[in-house]
Amino acid sequence: MRYLTAGESHGPKLTAIIEGVPAHLPLLKEHIDLDLSRRQKGYGRGRRMQIEKDQVEITAGVRNGHTTGAPIALVVENNDWTHWQKIMGSEPLLEDDVNKRRVSRPRPGHADLNGAIKYQHRDMRNILERSSARETTIRVACGAVAKQLLSYFGIKVASHVRRIGSIEADLSTLQELSIEEIQQITEESPVRCIDASSAKQMMEEIDLAKEEGDSIGGIVEVIIEGVPVGLGSHVQWDRKLDGKIGQAILSIQAFKGVEIGIGFEAAEKRGSQVHDEIAWSEERGYYRKTNRLGGFEGGMTTGMPIVVRGVMKPIPTLYKPLESVDIDTKEPFLATVERSDSCAVPAAAVVAEAVVAWEIANALCEKFGHDHVRDMKDHVDRYLEEAKRF
C-alpha cells in the first residue's frame, strides 16, 4: 500500500490518495471521523481546534460501505480557509495584496528558513503552510484506514502518554491492562495517560508552561497486539519493519526520537536482561517469555506485542519568542507568533498510532497479498497454523 497527501494548513482542504487497500474491506466515514476527532482533543491544544471540526469525505475507492480495490481518495476541509482565501488561493494576487501576511522572519525550530533556502522562496509562508502539523490530519485519516484493515484480522492498536515535561506516568499496572482497557482509560483522560494522579500533574505542568509563554513536550507509546510472526524481513536494510516504523515515527512533526521495546535502556543492561527467551506450547505455538525487544528480532515481528515510543519536542512556536534574523533586512528580531498549542503530546499519540498502524498494515499486505481481504484472511489463517506446528 502507499499514499500521497496534499494540502496546506490554511488552504481549502487536505487530500490523500491511497493505493493498494484490498477489496471488500468494510470502510465507513465513521471509522475515519472517530480518529480525526481523537486527534483534535487533548489538554493544551490551541484555538485552531475550536475552529476545525475535522470530518472526512470519501470521494473514491469505496462503494456501499466496502473498498473496491481501486485507489481511495480522502478529503478533509479546512474551515479556517474562509479567512485565508485571498492569501492562500491559487489565483494571482493583486499588487496591493502581494505582501499581506508575507513571512520574512523565520521561526527557530520550524522548517521556515531551511525550506526557504532550499526552494528559493522569499515568502516563507510557502514553507510553513505545508510543514505545519496540520498535515497530520490527513495522515491520521490514512492511518484510520490501516487500522480498519488491521481490525479485520483481529489486530488491535492503542496508545498512551508516558511523559509530559518532567512528569512521568506510573506504569506499574500497564502490563495488567488489555488493549481495550488502555483505549478506554486514555479516551477518558485529557492527556491520554493511564495514571490519573500523573495526569493531573501533567495538566498542571502544561498550565505552567502556558502561563510562562512556553511550550512542553513528552513521550508517547503505541502498542499493537495480534501481529503475526514474520512481517518485515532481514534480507535487506530497507525491508526491516522496525526500521520503517522508526522512520514513520520520526516523520511526525516535532518528533526527535524513537525507541522499540526497552529501547535506550538496553545500553545499561547485560544481554541476559535484554533478550527474550523462547518458549512453545500446544495452544500458543512459539512465544517469548518477555517482550523487552518490543515485538521485533532481525527486522521482523516475533508475534509478541509491538511496543514503540516516540519523543516529541516542545512545540517551537512560543508566546515568549526566541531570537531570529529577518531574511530581508538581516536584522535580529523576536520570532513572530503563529497561533499554536502549548502542548500537543496527547494528540501526537493518535498520530503515532496512525503511522505505526500504516506500516504494520502495509507489511501485512506485502506478506499475505492484497487483492481482497477474504483471500488474505485464508492465507493468514493457514500461515499461523503452520507457524504453530513449525
C-alpha positions as CSV (number, residue, x, y, z in Angstrom):
1,M,0.0,0.0,0.0
2,R,1.1,3.6,-0.5
3,Y,-0.4,7.0,-0.1
4,L,0.3,10.6,-1.0
5,T,-1.1,13.7,0.8
6,A,-1.5,17.3,-0.4
7,G,-2.7,20.5,1.2
8,E,-1.7,23.4,3.3
9,S,-2.5,24.5,6.8
10,H,-4.7,27.4,5.7
11,G,-5.6,26.0,2.2
12,P,-9.1,24.9,1.2
13,K,-8.6,21.2,2.1
14,L,-6.3,18.3,2.8
15,T,-6.3,15.4,0.4
16,A,-4.9,11.9,0.3
17,I,-4.9,9.2,-2.3
18,I,-4.4,5.6,-1.0
19,E,-3.5,2.8,-3.4
20,G,-3.3,-0.9,-2.6
21,V,-6.1,-1.3,0.0
22,P,-7.6,-4.7,-0.5
23,A,-11.1,-5.0,-1.9
24,H,-14.1,-6.0,0.2
25,L,-12.8,-4.3,3.4
26,P,-15.7,-2.7,5.4
27,L,-14.9,1.0,5.5
28,L,-17.3,3.8,6.6
29,K,-16.8,7.5,7.1
30,E,-17.4,7.0,10.8
31,H,-14.3,4.8,11.1
32,I,-12.1,7.7,9.9
33,D,-14.0,10.5,11.6
34,L,-13.5,8.8,15.0
35,D,-9.7,9.1,14.8
36,L,-9.9,12.6,13.3
37,S,-11.9,13.6,16.4
38,R,-9.5,11.9,18.7
39,R,-6.6,13.8,17.2
40,Q,-8.3,17.2,17.9
41,K,-8.6,16.5,21.6
42,G,-6.1,16.8,24.4
43,Y,-5.2,19.2,27.2
44,G,-3.0,22.1,25.9
45,R,-4.5,22.4,22.4
46,G,-4.8,25.8,20.8
47,R,-7.6,27.8,19.3
48,R,-7.3,26.2,15.9
49,M,-9.0,23.1,17.2
50,Q,-12.0,25.2,18.1
51,I,-12.3,26.3,14.5
52,E,-11.9,23.0,12.8
53,K,-14.4,20.2,13.0
54,D,-12.4,17.6,11.1
55,Q,-14.5,15.1,9.1
56,V,-13.6,13.1,6.1
57,E,-15.3,12.9,2.7
58,I,-14.5,9.6,0.9
59,T,-14.7,10.5,-2.8
60,A,-13.3,7.4,-4.5
61,G,-12.5,3.7,-3.9
62,V,-15.4,2.8,-1.6
63,R,-18.8,1.7,-2.7
64,N,-21.7,0.8,-0.5
65,G,-19.5,0.6,2.6
66,H,-16.8,-1.6,1.2
67,T,-13.5,-0.9,-0.6
68,T,-13.4,-1.8,-4.3
69,G,-9.6,-2.3,-4.6
70,A,-9.3,0.9,-6.6
71,P,-7.4,4.0,-5.2
72,I,-9.2,5.6,-2.2
73,A,-9.5,9.4,-2.2
74,L,-10.0,11.2,1.1
75,V,-10.7,14.9,1.7
76,V,-10.8,16.9,4.9
77,E,-12.0,20.5,4.6
78,N,-10.2,23.3,6.4
79,N,-12.8,25.6,8.0
80,D,-10.2,28.3,8.6
81,W,-9.9,28.6,4.8
82,T,-12.7,31.1,4.9
83,H,-10.3,33.7,6.3
84,W,-7.4,32.9,4.0
85,Q,-9.0,32.6,0.6
86,K,-7.3,35.6,-0.9
87,I,-3.8,35.0,0.7
88,M,-3.8,31.2,0.1
89,G,-5.8,31.0,-3.1
90,S,-4.3,29.6,-6.4
91,E,-5.1,32.7,-8.4
92,P,-2.5,35.5,-8.8
93,L,-2.8,38.3,-6.2
94,L,-3.3,42.0,-6.9
95,E,-0.1,44.0,-6.4
96,D,-1.6,45.7,-3.3
97,D,-2.1,42.2,-1.7
98,V,1.2,40.6,-2.5
99,N,2.8,41.4,0.8
100,K,-0.1,40.7,3.0
101,R,0.8,38.0,5.6
102,R,4.1,37.6,3.8
103,V,6.6,35.9,6.1
104,S,10.2,37.1,6.0
105,R,11.1,36.2,9.6
106,P,11.9,32.5,10.2
107,R,10.9,30.9,13.5
108,P,13.5,28.8,15.3
109,G,12.6,25.2,15.4
110,H,10.5,25.3,12.3
111,A,11.1,24.4,8.6
112,D,10.9,28.1,7.6
113,L,14.5,29.1,6.9
114,N,15.8,25.7,5.7
115,G,12.8,25.3,3.3
116,A,13.1,28.9,2.0
117,I,16.7,28.5,1.1
118,K,16.1,25.1,-0.5
119,Y,13.1,26.2,-2.6
120,Q,14.2,29.8,-3.1
121,H,11.1,31.3,-1.5
122,R,11.3,34.9,-0.3
123,D,7.9,34.4,1.3
124,M,8.3,31.7,3.9
125,R,4.6,31.1,4.1
126,N,5.1,28.8,1.2
127,I,7.1,26.6,3.6
128,L,5.3,26.9,6.9
129,E,1.9,26.2,5.4
130,R,2.9,22.7,4.2
131,S,5.3,21.8,7.0
132,S,2.7,22.6,9.6
133,A,1.5,19.8,11.9
134,R,-2.0,20.4,10.4
135,E,-0.8,17.9,7.7
136,T,-1.1,15.1,10.3
137,T,-4.8,15.4,10.0
138,I,-4.9,13.6,6.7
139,R,-2.2,11.1,7.8
140,V,-4.5,10.2,10.7
141,A,-7.2,9.6,8.1
142,C,-4.9,7.3,6.2
143,G,-4.0,5.6,9.4
144,A,-7.6,5.0,10.3
145,V,-8.0,3.1,7.0
146,A,-4.9,1.0,8.0
147,K,-6.4,0.4,11.5
148,Q,-9.7,-0.8,9.9
149,L,-7.7,-3.3,7.9
150,L,-5.8,-4.5,10.9
151,S,-9.0,-4.9,12.9
152,Y,-10.3,-7.2,10.2
153,F,-7.5,-9.6,11.2
154,G,-8.0,-9.1,14.9
155,I,-5.0,-6.8,15.3
156,K,-5.6,-4.2,18.0
157,V,-4.0,-0.7,18.3
158,A,-3.7,1.5,21.4
159,S,-1.6,4.4,22.5
160,H,-0.9,6.3,25.7
161,V,1.2,9.2,27.0
162,R,4.1,8.1,29.2
163,R,5.6,11.6,29.9
164,I,4.8,15.3,29.6
165,G,7.7,17.5,30.6
166,S,9.1,16.3,33.9
167,I,6.1,14.2,34.8
168,E,6.3,10.5,34.1
169,A,3.3,8.3,34.4
170,D,3.3,5.4,36.9
171,L,3.0,2.4,34.5
172,S,3.2,-0.3,37.2
173,T,-0.3,-1.6,36.2
174,L,0.2,-1.3,32.4
175,Q,1.0,-5.0,31.9
176,E,-2.2,-5.9,33.6
177,L,-4.4,-3.9,31.2
178,S,-5.9,-5.2,28.0
179,I,-5.7,-3.1,24.8
180,E,-9.4,-2.3,25.2
181,E,-8.8,-1.1,28.7
182,I,-5.9,1.1,27.6
183,Q,-8.2,2.5,24.9
184,Q,-11.0,3.2,27.3
185,I,-8.8,4.8,30.1
186,T,-6.9,7.0,27.7
187,E,-10.0,8.2,25.9
188,E,-11.3,9.5,29.2
189,S,-8.1,11.2,30.2
190,P,-7.4,14.8,29.0
191,V,-3.8,13.9,28.5
192,R,-4.3,10.3,27.3
193,C,-2.5,8.9,30.4
194,I,-3.5,5.7,32.2
195,D,-2.4,7.0,35.6
196,A,-4.9,9.6,36.9
197,S,-2.6,11.0,39.5
198,S,0.2,11.7,37.0
199,A,-2.3,13.0,34.5
200,K,-3.3,15.8,37.0
201,Q,0.4,16.7,37.4
202,M,0.9,16.7,33.7
203,M,-2.0,19.2,33.2
204,E,-0.5,21.4,35.9
205,E,2.8,21.4,34.1
206,I,1.1,22.3,30.8
207,D,-0.7,25.2,32.6
208,L,2.6,26.4,34.0
209,A,4.3,26.3,30.6
210,K,1.4,28.2,29.0
211,E,1.5,30.9,31.8
212,E,5.2,31.4,31.1
213,G,4.6,31.8,27.3
214,D,6.4,28.5,26.8
215,S,5.6,25.0,25.4
216,I,6.2,21.5,26.6
217,G,6.9,18.1,25.0
218,G,6.7,14.5,26.0
219,I,6.8,10.8,25.2
220,V,4.0,8.7,23.7
221,E,3.8,4.9,23.3
222,V,2.0,2.8,20.7
223,I,1.1,-0.9,21.5
224,I,-0.2,-3.2,18.8
225,E,-1.4,-6.8,19.7
226,G,-2.2,-9.7,17.4
227,V,0.5,-9.1,14.8
228,P,1.6,-12.3,13.1
229,V,5.2,-13.5,13.3
230,G,7.4,-12.8,10.3
231,L,6.3,-9.4,9.0
232,G,9.2,-7.5,7.6
233,S,12.5,-9.2,6.5
234,H,16.1,-9.5,7.5
235,V,17.4,-9.7,3.9
236,Q,17.9,-6.0,3.1
237,W,18.2,-2.9,5.3
238,D,15.2,-1.2,3.7
239,R,12.9,-4.2,4.3
240,K,13.4,-4.3,8.1
241,L,10.0,-3.4,9.5
242,D,11.3,-1.9,12.7
243,G,13.4,0.5,10.6
244,K,10.3,1.5,8.6
245,I,8.4,2.2,11.9
246,G,11.4,4.2,13.1
247,Q,11.2,6.4,10.0
248,A,7.4,6.7,10.3
249,I,7.7,8.0,13.9
250,L,10.4,10.4,13.1
251,S,8.4,11.7,10.1
252,I,5.8,13.2,12.5
253,Q,6.3,16.9,13.0
254,A,8.3,17.7,16.2
255,F,9.3,14.1,16.9
256,K,13.0,13.8,17.6
257,G,13.5,10.2,18.9
258,V,12.1,6.7,18.7
259,E,12.5,3.5,20.8
260,I,11.3,0.0,20.3
261,G,10.8,-2.2,23.4
262,I,13.1,-1.2,26.2
263,G,15.0,1.0,23.7
264,F,17.9,3.0,25.1
265,E,17.6,1.2,28.4
266,A,19.2,-1.8,26.7
267,A,22.5,0.1,26.8
268,E,22.6,-0.1,30.6
269,K,21.8,-3.8,30.9
270,R,23.6,-7.1,30.3
271,G,22.4,-9.4,27.4
272,S,20.7,-11.7,29.8
273,Q,18.5,-8.8,30.9
274,V,17.7,-7.7,27.3
275,H,16.9,-10.7,25.1
276,D,13.6,-12.6,25.3
277,E,13.7,-16.3,26.0
278,I,11.8,-18.5,23.6
279,A,9.1,-21.0,24.7
280,W,6.5,-23.2,23.0
281,S,3.1,-24.6,24.0
282,E,0.4,-26.6,22.2
283,E,-2.0,-23.7,22.5
284,R,0.2,-20.7,21.6
285,G,3.0,-22.2,19.5
286,Y,6.2,-20.3,19.8
287,Y,6.3,-17.2,22.0
288,R,8.7,-15.1,24.1
289,K,8.7,-15.2,27.9
290,T,9.3,-11.5,28.0
291,N,8.9,-8.7,25.4
292,R,11.9,-6.4,26.1
293,L,12.6,-6.2,22.3
294,G,9.2,-4.8,21.6
295,G,8.0,-7.5,19.2
296,F,11.0,-7.4,16.8
297,E,14.0,-9.5,16.1
298,G,16.1,-9.2,13.0
299,G,13.8,-6.6,11.4
300,M,10.9,-9.0,11.7
301,T,7.9,-9.3,14.0
302,T,8.1,-12.1,16.6
303,G,4.4,-12.4,17.2
304,M,4.7,-10.6,20.5
305,P,3.0,-7.1,21.0
306,I,4.8,-4.3,19.2
307,V,5.8,-1.6,21.5
308,V,7.0,1.7,20.1
309,R,7.8,5.1,21.8
310,G,8.3,8.5,20.2
311,V,9.8,11.6,21.8
312,M,8.1,14.9,20.9
313,K,10.0,18.1,21.4
314,P,8.2,21.1,22.8
315,I,6.4,23.0,20.0
316,P,8.7,25.7,18.7
317,T,6.1,28.4,18.4
318,L,6.4,30.3,21.6
319,Y,4.4,33.2,23.1
320,K,7.7,34.1,24.7
321,P,9.5,34.2,21.4
322,L,13.1,33.3,20.6
323,E,15.5,35.5,18.6
324,S,15.9,35.1,14.8
325,V,17.0,37.1,11.8
326,D,14.8,38.8,9.1
327,I,15.8,37.4,5.7
328,D,15.1,40.8,4.0
329,T,16.9,43.2,6.4
330,K,19.2,40.7,8.1
331,E,18.3,42.5,11.3
332,P,17.7,40.4,14.5
333,F,14.1,40.3,15.9
334,L,11.9,38.2,18.2
335,A,10.2,35.5,16.3
336,T,6.6,36.1,15.2
337,V,3.8,34.0,16.8
338,E,1.5,31.9,14.7
339,R,-1.5,30.5,16.6
340,S,-0.2,27.5,18.5
341,D,-0.7,24.8,21.1
342,S,1.2,24.9,24.4
343,C,1.3,21.0,24.3
344,A,0.2,18.6,21.6
345,V,1.6,15.4,23.1
346,P,-1.9,13.8,23.7
347,A,-2.9,14.5,20.1
348,A,0.5,13.2,18.9
349,A,-0.2,9.8,20.4
350,V,-3.1,9.5,18.0
351,V,-0.8,10.5,15.1
352,A,1.8,7.9,16.2
353,E,-0.9,5.2,16.3
354,A,-1.8,6.1,12.7
355,V,1.8,6.0,11.2
356,V,2.7,2.8,13.1
357,A,-0.6,1.1,12.1
358,W,0.1,2.1,8.5
359,E,3.5,0.3,8.4
360,I,2.0,-2.8,10.0
361,A,-0.9,-2.9,7.6
362,N,1.4,-2.4,4.6
363,A,3.7,-5.2,5.8
364,L,0.6,-7.5,6.3
365,C,-0.4,-6.8,2.7
366,E,3.2,-7.4,1.5
367,K,3.3,-10.8,3.2
368,F,-0.2,-12.1,2.5
369,G,-1.3,-10.3,-0.7
370,H,-3.8,-7.6,-1.0
371,D,-6.3,-8.2,-3.9
372,H,-9.1,-8.8,-1.4
373,V,-9.5,-9.4,2.3
374,R,-11.1,-12.8,2.1
375,D,-8.1,-14.3,0.3
376,M,-5.8,-12.5,2.8
377,K,-7.7,-14.0,5.7
378,D,-7.4,-17.5,4.4
379,H,-3.7,-17.0,3.8
380,V,-3.1,-15.6,7.3
381,D,-5.0,-18.4,9.0
382,R,-3.1,-21.1,7.1
383,Y,0.2,-19.4,7.9
384,L,-0.5,-19.0,11.6
385,E,-1.4,-22.7,11.9
386,E,1.8,-23.7,10.1
387,A,3.8,-21.4,12.3
388,K,2.3,-23.0,15.4
389,R,3.3,-26.5,14.2
390,F,6.7,-25.5,12.8
